[in-house]
């Protein structure tokens, strides 16, 4: 399981899924009922929310798994 520490890493991980699954941004935007510019706005948000991630991953056929662990 990959550890994601910030919003940039989350976006990169989602974009990697898109590349691996051969999903184009325009197709993802359409499945989210957004214009491509709307998807770009989500990528560029300063505060990328869990709701945004869940919505995008649902459209890609993935789920968000969140775990809280005590620091070593």
Phi and psi in radians as a Rosetta constraint file:
Dihedral C 1 N 2 CA 2 C 2 CIRCULARHARMONIC -1.484 0.35
Dihedral N 2 CA 2 C 2 N 3 CIRCULARHARMONIC 2.410 0.35
Dihedral C 2 N 3 CA 3 C 3 CIRCULARHARMONIC -1.617 0.35
Dihedral N 3 CA 3 C 3 N 4 CIRCULARHARMONIC 2.168 0.35
Dihedral C 3 N 4 CA 4 C 4 CIRCULARHARMONIC -1.946 0.35
Dihedral N 4 CA 4 C 4 N 5 CIRCULARHARMONIC 2.119 0.35
Dihedral C 4 N 5 CA 5 C 5 CIRCULARHARMONIC -1.755 0.35
Dihedral N 5 CA 5 C 5 N 6 CIRCULARHARMONIC -0.313 0.35
Dihedral C 5 N 6 CA 6 C 6 CIRCULARHARMONIC -2.688 0.35
Dihedral N 6 CA 6 C 6 N 7 CIRCULARHARMONIC 3.055 0.35
Dihedral C 6 N 7 CA 7 C 7 CIRCULARHARMONIC -1.030 0.35
Dihedral N 7 CA 7 C 7 N 8 CIRCULARHARMONIC -0.705 0.35
Dihedral C 7 N 8 CA 8 C 8 CIRCULARHARMONIC -1.058 0.35
Dihedral N 8 CA 8 C 8 N 9 CIRCULARHARMONIC -0.718 0.35
Dihedral C 8 N 9 CA 9 C 9 CIRCULARHARMONIC -1.180 0.35
Dihedral N 9 CA 9 C 9 N 10 CIRCULARHARMONIC -0.630 0.35
Dihedral C 9 N 10 CA 10 C 10 CIRCULARHARMONIC -1.121 0.35
Dihedral N 10 CA 10 C 10 N 11 CIRCULARHARMONIC -0.811 0.35
Dihedral C 10 N 11 CA 11 C 11 CIRCULARHARMONIC -1.073 0.35
Dihedral N 11 CA 11 C 11 N 12 CIRCULARHARMONIC -0.783 0.35
Dihedral C 11 N 12 CA 12 C 12 CIRCULARHARMONIC -1.064 0.35
Dihedral N 12 CA 12 C 12 N 13 CIRCULARHARMONIC -0.718 0.35
Dihedral C 12 N 13 CA 13 C 13 CIRCULARHARMONIC -1.115 0.35
Dihedral N 13 CA 13 C 13 N 14 CIRCULARHARMONIC -0.722 0.35
Dihedral C 13 N 14 CA 14 C 14 CIRCULARHARMONIC -1.169 0.35
Dihedral N 14 CA 14 C 14 N 15 CIRCULARHARMONIC -0.730 0.35
Dihedral C 14 N 15 CA 15 C 15 CIRCULARHARMONIC -1.144 0.35
Dihedral N 15 CA 15 C 15 N 16 CIRCULARHARMONIC -0.569 0.35
Dihedral C 15 N 16 CA 16 C 16 CIRCULARHARMONIC -1.139 0.35
Dihedral N 16 CA 16 C 16 N 17 CIRCULARHARMONIC -0.720 0.35
Dihedral C 16 N 17 CA 17 C 17 CIRCULARHARMONIC -1.015 0.35
Dihedral N 17 CA 17 C 17 N 18 CIRCULARHARMONIC -0.764 0.35
Dihedral C 17 N 18 CA 18 C 18 CIRCULARHARMONIC -1.065 0.35
Dihedral N 18 CA 18 C 18 N 19 CIRCULARHARMONIC -0.744 0.35
Dihedral C 18 N 19 CA 19 C 19 CIRCULARHARMONIC -1.147 0.35
Dihedral N 19 CA 19 C 19 N 20 CIRCULARHARMONIC -0.844 0.35
Dihedral C 19 N 20 CA 20 C 20 CIRCULARHARMONIC -1.053 0.35
Dihedral N 20 CA 20 C 20 N 21 CIRCULARHARMONIC -0.640 0.35
Dihedral C 20 N 21 CA 21 C 21 CIRCULARHARMONIC -1.667 0.35
Dihedral N 21 CA 21 C 21 N 22 CIRCULARHARMONIC 0.101 0.35
Dihedral C 21 N 22 CA 22 C 22 CIRCULARHARMONIC 0.961 0.35
Dihedral N 22 CA 22 C 22 N 23 CIRCULARHARMONIC 0.835 0.35
Dihedral C 22 N 23 CA 23 C 23 CIRCULARHARMONIC -1.838 0.35
Dihedral N 23 CA 23 C 23 N 24 CIRCULARHARMONIC 2.154 0.35
Dihedral C 23 N 24 CA 24 C 24 CIRCULARHARMONIC -1.478 0.35
Dihedral N 24 CA 24 C 24 N 25 CIRCULARHARMONIC 2.590 0.35
Dihedral C 24 N 25 CA 25 C 25 CIRCULARHARMONIC -1.002 0.35
Dihedral N 25 CA 25 C 25 N 26 CIRCULARHARMONIC -0.674 0.35
Dihedral C 25 N 26 CA 26 C 26 CIRCULARHARMONIC -1.123 0.35
Dihedral N 26 CA 26 C 26 N 27 CIRCULARHARMONIC -0.616 0.35
Dihedral C 26 N 27 CA 27 C 27 CIRCULARHARMONIC -1.269 0.35
Dihedral N 27 CA 27 C 27 N 28 CIRCULARHARMONIC -0.689 0.35
Dihedral C 27 N 28 CA 28 C 28 CIRCULARHARMONIC -1.115 0.35
Dihedral N 28 CA 28 C 28 N 29 CIRCULARHARMONIC -0.779 0.35
Dihedral C 28 N 29 CA 29 C 29 CIRCULARHARMONIC -1.009 0.35
Dihedral N 29 CA 29 C 29 N 30 CIRCULARHARMONIC -0.778 0.35
Dihedral C 29 N 30 CA 30 C 30 CIRCULARHARMONIC -1.086 0.35
Dihedral N 30 CA 30 C 30 N 31 CIRCULARHARMONIC -0.712 0.35
Dihedral C 30 N 31 CA 31 C 31 CIRCULARHARMONIC -1.205 0.35
Dihedral N 31 CA 31 C 31 N 32 CIRCULARHARMONIC -0.377 0.35
Dihedral C 31 N 32 CA 32 C 32 CIRCULARHARMONIC -1.605 0.35
Dihedral N 32 CA 32 C 32 N 33 CIRCULARHARMONIC 0.047 0.35
Dihedral C 32 N 33 CA 33 C 33 CIRCULARHARMONIC 1.059 0.35
Dihedral N 33 CA 33 C 33 N 34 CIRCULARHARMONIC 0.754 0.35
Dihedral C 33 N 34 CA 34 C 34 CIRCULARHARMONIC -2.182 0.35
Dihedral N 34 CA 34 C 34 N 35 CIRCULARHARMONIC 2.720 0.35
Dihedral C 34 N 35 CA 35 C 35 CIRCULARHARMONIC -1.323 0.35
Dihedral N 35 CA 35 C 35 N 36 CIRCULARHARMONIC 2.719 0.35
Dihedral C 35 N 36 CA 36 C 36 CIRCULARHARMONIC -0.920 0.35
Dihedral N 36 CA 36 C 36 N 37 CIRCULARHARMONIC -0.597 0.35
Dihedral C 36 N 37 CA 37 C 37 CIRCULARHARMONIC -1.133 0.35
Dihedral N 37 CA 37 C 37 N 38 CIRCULARHARMONIC -0.571 0.35
Dihedral C 37 N 38 CA 38 C 38 CIRCULARHARMONIC -1.152 0.35
Dihedral N 38 CA 38 C 38 N 39 CIRCULARHARMONIC -0.684 0.35
Dihedral C 38 N 39 CA 39 C 39 CIRCULARHARMONIC -1.158 0.35
Dihedral N 39 CA 39 C 39 N 40 CIRCULARHARMONIC -0.712 0.35
Dihedral C 39 N 40 CA 40 C 40 CIRCULARHARMONIC -1.073 0.35
Dihedral N 40 CA 40 C 40 N 41 CIRCULARHARMONIC -0.658 0.35
Dihedral C 40 N 41 CA 41 C 41 CIRCULARHARMONIC -1.101 0.35
Dihedral N 41 CA 41 C 41 N 42 CIRCULARHARMONIC -0.680 0.35
Dihedral C 41 N 42 CA 42 C 42 CIRCULARHARMONIC -1.114 0.35
Dihedral N 42 CA 42 C 42 N 43 CIRCULARHARMONIC -0.815 0.35
Dihedral C 42 N 43 CA 43 C 43 CIRCULARHARMONIC -0.992 0.35
Dihedral N 43 CA 43 C 43 N 44 CIRCULARHARMONIC -0.659 0.35
Dihedral C 43 N 44 CA 44 C 44 CIRCULARHARMONIC -1.582 0.35
Dihedral N 44 CA 44 C 44 N 45 CIRCULARHARMONIC 0.009 0.35
Dihedral C 44 N 45 CA 45 C 45 CIRCULARHARMONIC -1.012 0.35
Dihedral N 45 CA 45 C 45 N 46 CIRCULARHARMONIC 2.465 0.35
Dihedral C 45 N 46 CA 46 C 46 CIRCULARHARMONIC -1.245 0.35
Dihedral N 46 CA 46 C 46 N 47 CIRCULARHARMONIC -0.610 0.35
Dihedral C 46 N 47 CA 47 C 47 CIRCULARHARMONIC -2.085 0.35
Dihedral N 47 CA 47 C 47 N 48 CIRCULARHARMONIC 1.492 0.35
Dihedral C 47 N 48 CA 48 C 48 CIRCULARHARMONIC -1.271 0.35
Dihedral N 48 CA 48 C 48 N 49 CIRCULARHARMONIC 2.028 0.35
Dihedral C 48 N 49 CA 49 C 49 CIRCULARHARMONIC -1.572 0.35
Dihedral N 49 CA 49 C 49 N 50 CIRCULARHARMONIC 2.840 0.35
Dihedral C 49 N 50 CA 50 C 50 CIRCULARHARMONIC -1.045 0.35
Dihedral N 50 CA 50 C 50 N 51 CIRCULARHARMONIC -0.637 0.35
Dihedral C 50 N 51 CA 51 C 51 CIRCULARHARMONIC -1.042 0.35
Dihedral N 51 CA 51 C 51 N 52 CIRCULARHARMONIC -0.782 0.35
Dihedral C 51 N 52 CA 52 C 52 CIRCULARHARMONIC -1.041 0.35
Dihedral N 52 CA 52 C 52 N 53 CIRCULARHARMONIC -0.835 0.35
Dihedral C 52 N 53 CA 53 C 53 CIRCULARHARMONIC -1.082 0.35
Dihedral N 53 CA 53 C 53 N 54 CIRCULARHARMONIC -0.824 0.35
Dihedral C 53 N 54 CA 54 C 54 CIRCULARHARMONIC -1.057 0.35
Dihedral N 54 CA 54 C 54 N 55 CIRCULARHARMONIC -0.784 0.35
Dihedral C 54 N 55 CA 55 C 55 CIRCULARHARMONIC -1.064 0.35
Dihedral N 55 CA 55 C 55 N 56 CIRCULARHARMONIC -0.783 0.35
Dihedral C 55 N 56 CA 56 C 56 CIRCULARHARMONIC -1.174 0.35
Dihedral N 56 CA 56 C 56 N 57 CIRCULARHARMONIC -0.804 0.35
Dihedral C 56 N 57 CA 57 C 57 CIRCULARHARMONIC -1.145 0.35
Dihedral N 57 CA 57 C 57 N 58 CIRCULARHARMONIC -0.628 0.35
Dihedral C 57 N 58 CA 58 C 58 CIRCULARHARMONIC -1.021 0.35
Dihedral N 58 CA 58 C 58 N 59 CIRCULARHARMONIC -0.772 0.35
Dihedral C 58 N 59 CA 59 C 59 CIRCULARHARMONIC -1.149 0.35
Dihedral N 59 CA 59 C 59 N 60 CIRCULARHARMONIC -0.505 0.35
Dihedral C 59 N 60 CA 60 C 60 CIRCULARHARMONIC -1.527 0.35
Dihedral N 60 CA 60 C 60 N 61 CIRCULARHARMONIC -0.117 0.35
Dihedral C 60 N 61 CA 61 C 61 CIRCULARHARMONIC 1.469 0.35
Dihedral N 61 CA 61 C 61 N 62 CIRCULARHARMONIC 0.463 0.35
Dihedral C 61 N 62 CA 62 C 62 CIRCULARHARMONIC -2.125 0.35
Dihedral N 62 CA 62 C 62 N 63 CIRCULARHARMONIC 2.892 0.35
Dihedral C 62 N 63 CA 63 C 63 CIRCULARHARMONIC -2.182 0.35
Dihedral N 63 CA 63 C 63 N 64 CIRCULARHARMONIC 2.720 0.35
Dihedral C 63 N 64 CA 64 C 64 CIRCULARHARMONIC -1.556 0.35
Dihedral N 64 CA 64 C 64 N 65 CIRCULARHARMONIC 2.234 0.35
Dihedral C 64 N 65 CA 65 C 65 CIRCULARHARMONIC -2.036 0.35
Dihedral N 65 CA 65 C 65 N 66 CIRCULARHARMONIC 2.122 0.35
Dihedral C 65 N 66 CA 66 C 66 CIRCULARHARMONIC -2.095 0.35
Dihedral N 66 CA 66 C 66 N 67 CIRCULARHARMONIC 2.291 0.35
Dihedral C 66 N 67 CA 67 C 67 CIRCULARHARMONIC -2.338 0.35
Dihedral N 67 CA 67 C 67 N 68 CIRCULARHARMONIC 2.409 0.35
Dihedral C 67 N 68 CA 68 C 68 CIRCULARHARMONIC -1.886 0.35
Dihedral N 68 CA 68 C 68 N 69 CIRCULARHARMONIC 2.202 0.35
Dihedral C 68 N 69 CA 69 C 69 CIRCULARHARMONIC -2.190 0.35
Dihedral N 69 CA 69 C 69 N 70 CIRCULARHARMONIC 2.576 0.35
Dihedral C 69 N 70 CA 70 C 70 CIRCULARHARMONIC -1.285 0.35
Dihedral N 70 CA 70 C 70 N 71 CIRCULARHARMONIC 2.409 0.35
Dihedral C 70 N 71 CA 71 C 71 CIRCULARHARMONIC -1.162 0.35
Dihedral N 71 CA 71 C 71 N 72 CIRCULARHARMONIC 2.562 0.35
